[in-house]
């Protein structure tokens, strides 16, 4: 790999000769492939080559064609870079009670879905992405993961300043110069420049300043990048600690993981993942606690429109624990909102641009509820409320391609299709065919016969 000479000079100076040489050799290797399983949906009996700092995650020897695996589309697992799974260690070591959390720069959703899996039960997560195209991908991935205590927003970081002290935990996986992705992304190599690094530093500090008031005193900020230079990493952490007011926290990690510490010589504990030393791509993470005594956010209960009781009685058995939810009517959509987070969720929904929240359960057609795809993806789905038809790989891919299926043994009406027992989505059997209800915007573009 041919690198920018200025990048080489700067990085060799930061890493030192020996570390830089090992790093350079590693850049010529193939990128590492890793996945993380959604344990509430699908978990193989044996995980052959586990990622040591993450549960239910493993390295793969080769990169398969994930598009051809129905379990991927059903939210059975997420293809995520292994180094970034280190976020789990922050939660394991510092979060031991339910929190209101925010993933500020969340697309495409790897860290968001990971947080949904590892945050303590009773937590709520807001995931945000300001770029429309990326926000749609984020909403899709979060929906497939199946959690209900989540809100997907499409806002600028400064929009969160209105929620003073709202969050106990904020992840800022900051937009960066992308040096850690050189092995995976040739464009990142081509676009690198010192000017871009400096621009990223300014943007990162603006983002952090914008969201700081939303973090409650005593709350945790996780700051991460996928780059190597100290300006975006160690220097930014020092800036947060000194200018915004935070203590930098240490993590207990085994030496054999190969994680590199502070390269700038400071006292702040930070964690670097460098190809050649750790099995993954480049990544940087730090944990900070906002100074001050914990305090609660001020929230008032927004007005909500409850779902009519008659309709609620028809659909509440679609969920495993319906008593945990409030059934709201949002236009023509019935949304099941966890009672535990009703006030906080509705506060966010009333004041932000929302792409998805809680569990969109059904849409009303001629005043009759029709199940939505989000219900099929939900971990709260009561599969016994629907007639299930388990299909093979070929039929599953046809369904995901949004083709019409023929299911002669299925009853008339709404049916739930599954693959290896994992729900894929709904179809409506009308006798000679089953109308495909898979979301059109999610369909596989490639011909199933070629997968």
C-alpha positions in Angstrom: 0.0 0.0 0.0 1.4 3.4 -1.0 0.9 6.0 1.7 1.1 9.7 1.7 4.6 10.7 2.6 3.4 13.3 5.1 1.2 10.6 6.8 4.3 8.3 6.9 6.5 11.0 8.5 3.9 12.0 11.1 2.8 8.4 12.0 6.4 7.1 12.2 7.2 9.9 14.6 4.2 9.1 16.7 4.5 5.3 16.7 8.3 5.0 16.8 10.3 3.0 14.2 9.5 -0.5 15.5 5.8 0.0 16.0 5.5 1.8 12.6 7.3 -1.0 10.8 5.0 -3.7 12.2 2.0 -1.5 11.4 3.2 -1.0 7.8 3.6 -4.7 7.3 0.1 -5.3 8.6 -1.4 -2.8 6.1 -0.5 -5.3 3.4 -2.6 -8.0 5.0 -6.3 -8.6 4.2 -8.8 -6.8 6.4 -10.1 -8.8 9.3 -13.7 -10.0 9.1 -15.8 -10.2 12.2 -19.5 -10.5 13.2 -21.5 -10.0 16.4 -24.5 -12.2 17.1 -27.9 -11.0 18.2 -28.2 -13.4 21.1 -32.0 -12.8 21.6 -32.6 -14.0 18.0 -29.7 -16.3 16.9 -26.7 -17.7 18.6 -24.7 -20.7 17.3 -23.8 -23.4 19.8 -20.1 -22.8 19.2 -18.2 -19.6 18.5 -15.0 -20.8 16.9 -12.7 -17.8 17.0 -14.1 -15.4 19.5 -13.3 -11.7 19.7 -11.8 -11.5 23.2 -13.2 -8.1 24.3 -16.8 -8.7 23.1 -19.4 -11.4 23.9 -21.1 -13.3 21.2 -18.7 -12.1 18.6 -16.2 -14.0 16.3 -13.7 -13.6 13.6 -14.3 -15.3 10.3 -11.6 -16.8 8.1 -13.0 -15.3 5.0 -15.6 -12.8 4.0 -18.8 -14.6 2.8 -21.5 -13.0 0.7 -23.6 -11.7 3.6 -26.4 -10.6 1.2 -27.0 -14.3 0.5 -27.7 -15.2 4.1 -31.3 -14.7 5.3 -30.1 -14.6 9.0 -28.2 -11.4 8.2 -31.3 -9.7 6.9 -33.4 -11.0 9.8 -31.0 -9.3 12.3 -29.5 -12.5 13.5 -26.0 -10.9 13.5 -24.2 -7.7 12.6 -21.1 -7.4 10.5 -18.9 -5.2 12.7 -15.3 -4.3 12.8 -13.7 -6.1 15.8 -11.8 -3.2 17.3 -14.9 -1.1 17.6 -16.5 -3.9 19.7 -14.1 -2.8 22.5 -17.0 -0.4 23.5 -18.5 -3.3 25.4 -15.7 -3.1 28.0 -16.8 0.4 29.0 -20.3 -0.8 29.6 -19.1 -3.9 31.5 -16.8 -2.0 33.8 -18.7 1.3 34.4 -22.4 0.9 33.7 -24.1 -1.3 36.3 -27.6 0.3 36.4 -30.1 1.4 33.7 -29.2 4.5 31.9 -30.5 6.9 29.3 -27.9 6.8 26.6 -27.2 8.6 23.3 -25.2 7.4 20.3 -24.6 10.8 18.7 -22.9 9.9 15.4 -24.4 6.5 15.0 -24.7 5.4 11.4 -24.5 2.7 10.1 -25.4 1.2 13.5 -22.7 -1.2 14.7 -22.1 0.5 18.0 -25.8 1.3 18.4 -26.9 -2.4 18.1 -24.0 -3.4 20.3 -25.2 -0.9 23.0 -28.7 -2.3 22.7 -27.3 -5.7 23.5 -25.0 -4.8 26.4 -26.6 -1.9 28.3 -28.3 -3.0 31.5 -32.0 -4.0 31.2 -34.2 -1.0 31.6 -31.9 1.3 29.7 -33.1 3.6 26.8 -31.0 4.5 23.8 -31.3 7.4 21.4 -29.3 6.9 18.2 -28.7 9.9 15.9 -27.4 10.5 12.4 -27.8 13.9 10.6 -27.1 12.7 7.1 -30.4 11.5 5.5 -29.1 8.5 3.5 -27.0 7.3 6.4 -29.8 7.8 8.9 -32.1 5.6 6.8 -29.5 2.8 7.0 -29.2 3.3 10.7 -33.0 3.1 11.2 -33.1 -0.2 9.2 -30.3 -1.8 11.1 -31.7 -0.8 14.5 -35.2 -2.0 13.5 -33.8 -5.4 12.5 -32.0 -5.7 15.8 -35.4 -5.8 17.5 -35.1 -3.6 20.6 -38.0 -1.5 21.7 -36.3 1.0 24.1 -34.7 2.9 21.2 -35.3 6.2 19.3 -33.7 6.9 15.9 -33.3 10.6 15.2 -32.0 12.7 12.3 -30.6 15.8 13.9 -27.5 18.0 14.1 -25.5 17.5 17.4 -26.4 21.1 18.5 -30.1 20.1 18.5 -29.4 18.0 21.6 -28.3 21.0 23.6 -31.9 21.6 24.5 -32.0 18.4 26.5 -30.0 19.6 29.5 -28.8 16.7 31.7 -31.0 14.2 29.8 -28.4 11.5 29.3 -26.3 9.4 31.7 -24.1 8.0 28.9 -23.1 9.6 25.5 -21.1 7.9 22.8 -19.4 10.3 20.3 -17.8 8.1 17.7 -16.6 11.2 16.0 -16.3 11.9 12.2 -12.5 11.7 11.6 -9.8 11.5 9.1 -10.2 7.7 8.8 -6.5 6.7 9.0 -7.6 3.5 10.8 -9.6 2.4 7.8 -6.7 2.6 5.2 -6.6 -1.2 4.9 -10.3 -1.4 4.1 -10.9 1.8 2.3 -8.7 3.0 -0.6 -10.7 6.3 -0.7 -9.5 7.1 2.8 -5.9 6.8 1.7 -6.5 9.0 -1.3 -8.3 11.7 0.6 -5.9 12.0 3.5 -4.2 15.3 4.2 -3.0 17.4 7.1 -5.6 20.0 6.3 -8.3 17.4 6.6 -7.0 16.3 9.9 -7.1 19.9 11.2 -10.6 20.3 9.8 -11.7 17.1 11.6 -10.3 18.4 14.9 -12.4 21.6 14.7 -15.5 19.6 13.8 -14.9 17.1 16.7 -14.6 19.9 19.2 -17.7 21.6 17.9 -19.7 18.4 18.2 -18.5 17.8 21.7 -19.2 21.3 22.8 -22.7 21.1 21.3 -23.7 17.9 23.1 -22.0 18.5 26.4 -24.9 20.1 28.2 -27.1 17.1 27.4 -24.7 14.9 29.5 -25.7 14.9 33.1 -23.0 15.7 35.7 -21.4 12.4 36.8 -22.4 10.9 33.4 -20.0 9.1 31.1 -18.8 10.3 27.7 -17.1 7.7 25.4 -15.1 9.4 22.8 -13.8 7.3 19.9 -12.3 7.6 16.4 -11.0 5.4 13.7 -7.8 7.3 13.2 -4.3 7.4 14.5 -3.0 10.9 14.8 -2.7 12.5 18.3 -4.5 15.7 17.4 -7.8 13.9 17.0 -7.1 11.5 19.8 -5.0 12.2 22.9 -5.1 16.0 22.3 -8.8 16.0 22.0 -9.2 14.0 25.2 -7.1 16.5 27.0 -9.2 19.3 25.6 -12.4 17.6 26.8 -11.0 17.1 30.3 -9.6 20.6 30.6 -12.0 22.8 28.7 -15.3 21.0 29.3 -14.6 19.5 32.7 -14.2 15.8 33.0 -12.1 13.1 34.6 -10.5 10.5 32.2 -11.2 6.9 33.4 -9.1 3.8 33.1 -10.2 0.4 31.9 -8.8 -2.9 33.2 -7.7 -5.0 30.2 -5.5 -8.0 29.7 -2.0 -7.3 28.2 -2.5 -10.2 25.7 -5.2 -8.2 23.8 -2.4 -6.1 22.3 -4.1 -2.7 23.0 -1.7 0.2 22.9 -1.9 3.0 25.5 -1.3 6.8 25.3 1.4 7.5 22.6 1.8 11.2 23.5 3.3 10.5 26.9 0.5 12.0 28.9 -1.2 10.6 32.0 -4.6 10.2 30.5 -5.5 6.5 29.9 -6.6 6.0 26.3 -6.8 2.8 24.2 -5.5 2.4 20.7 -6.0 -0.5 18.3 -3.2 -0.7 15.8 -3.1 -3.3 13.0 -0.1 -5.6 13.6 -0.7 -5.4 17.3 -4.4 -6.0 17.7 -6.6 -8.2 15.4 -8.7 -5.6 13.8 -8.6 -2.2 12.1 -7.4 1.1 13.6 -9.5 2.4 16.5 -9.1 4.8 19.4 -11.3 5.0 22.6 -11.3 7.0 25.8 -13.8 7.2 28.7 -14.5 10.4 30.6 -16.8 11.3 33.5 -18.3 14.7 33.5 -17.5 16.7 36.7 -20.3 17.6 39.1 -23.0 15.9 41.2 -25.6 13.8 39.4 -28.8 15.6 38.7 -32.1 14.8 36.9 -33.3 16.3 33.6 -36.4 18.4 33.7 -39.1 16.7 31.7 -42.8 17.2 31.4 -45.2 14.6 30.1 -46.2 15.5 26.5 -49.7 14.8 25.4 -50.2 11.5 23.8 -53.1 9.8 21.9 -53.9 6.4 23.2 -54.8 3.6 20.9 -58.6 2.9 21.1 -59.3 0.2 23.6 -61.1 -2.0 21.1 -58.1 -2.0 18.7 -55.7 -2.5 21.6 -57.5 -5.7 22.7 -57.2 -7.1 19.2 -53.4 -6.6 19.0 -51.9 -6.7 22.5 -51.4 -10.5 22.3 -49.0 -9.8 19.4 -46.4 -9.0 22.2 -45.0 -11.3 24.7 -45.4 -8.9 27.6 -48.0 -6.3 26.5 -48.4 -5.0 30.1 -44.9 -3.4 29.8 -46.1 -1.1 27.0 -48.4 1.8 26.4 -50.2 1.6 23.0 -50.2 5.0 21.3 -51.8 6.2 18.1 -49.4 8.2 15.9 -51.4 9.1 12.8 -52.3 5.8 11.3 -49.6 3.9 13.1 -49.9 2.1 16.4 -46.7 2.3 18.4 -46.0 0.2 21.5 -43.9 2.4 23.8 -42.2 0.9 26.9 -44.0 2.4 29.9 -40.7 2.8 31.7 -39.5 5.3 29.1 -42.8 6.9 28.0 -42.0 10.3 29.3 -38.4 10.5 28.0 -39.3 9.0 24.6 -42.2 11.3 24.0 -40.0 14.3 25.1 -37.5 13.3 22.3 -40.3 12.6 19.8 -42.0 15.9 20.3 -38.8 17.9 19.7 -36.7 16.0 17.2 -36.8 14.6 13.7 -37.8 11.0 14.2 -37.2 8.1 11.9 -38.2 5.2 14.2 -39.1 4.9 17.9 -40.1 2.2 20.3 -42.0 -0.6 18.5 -44.2 0.4 15.5 -46.7 -2.4 15.9 -49.4 -1.9 13.3 -50.9 0.4 10.7 -54.6 1.0 10.5 -56.3 0.2 7.2 -60.1 0.8 7.2 -59.8 1.0 11.0 -58.3 -2.6 11.1 -54.7 -3.2 12.4 -52.2 -4.7 10.0 -48.9 -5.8 11.5 -45.8 -3.9 10.5 -42.4 -5.3 9.6 -40.9 -3.9 12.8 -43.1 -6.2 14.8 -41.7 -9.2 12.9 -38.1 -8.0 13.7 -38.9 -7.3 17.4 -37.5 -9.3 20.3 -41.0 -8.7 21.9 -42.9 -10.5 19.2 -45.2 -13.2 20.3 -44.7 -15.7 17.5 -47.6 -17.8 18.7 -50.0 -15.0 17.8 -49.4 -15.8 14.1 -49.3 -18.8 11.9 -45.6 -19.4 11.2 -44.2 -20.9 8.0 -40.5 -21.9 8.1 -39.0 -21.6 4.7 -35.7 -22.8 3.1 -32.9 -20.6 1.9 -34.2 -20.3 -1.7 -37.7 -19.2 -0.6 -36.3 -16.9 2.0 -34.2 -15.1 -0.6 -37.1 -14.9 -2.9 -39.1 -13.3 -0.1 -36.3 -10.8 0.7 -36.1 -10.0 -3.0 -39.8 -9.2 -2.6 -41.1 -11.8 -5.0 -44.6 -13.3 -4.7 -44.6 -16.7 -3.0 -46.9 -19.7 -3.2 -47.6 -21.3 0.1 -50.3 -24.0 -0.5 -50.3 -25.4 3.0 -50.6 -22.0 4.8 -54.0 -20.7 6.0 -55.5 -17.6 4.5 -54.6 -14.2 5.8 -51.5 -12.9 7.6 -48.7 -15.4 8.1 -45.2 -15.0 9.6 -42.3 -16.4 7.6 -39.3 -17.7 9.4 -35.9 -19.1 8.4 -34.3 -21.6 10.8 -36.8 -20.4 13.3 -35.9 -16.7 13.1 -38.6 -14.4 11.8 -38.1 -12.8 8.4 -41.4 -10.9 8.0 -45.1 -11.1 7.1 -46.9 -12.1 4.0 -50.7 -12.3 3.3 -51.8 -15.6 1.8 -54.7 -15.1 -0.6 -54.9 -18.7 -1.8 -53.2 -18.9 -5.2 -50.3 -16.7 -3.9 -48.9 -15.0 -0.8 -48.6 -11.2 -1.2 -45.1 -10.1 0.0 -45.2 -7.5 2.8 -41.4 -7.1 3.1 -40.5 -3.4 3.0 -39.8 -2.4 -0.6 -36.9 -0.1 0.3 -35.1 -3.0 2.0 -35.4 -5.6 -0.7 -32.4 -7.4 -2.0 -31.5 -5.9 -5.4 -29.5 -8.9 -6.7 -31.3 -11.8 -8.3 -31.7 -14.6 -5.6 -30.5 -17.2 -8.1 -27.1 -15.5 -8.2 -26.6 -15.5 -4.4 
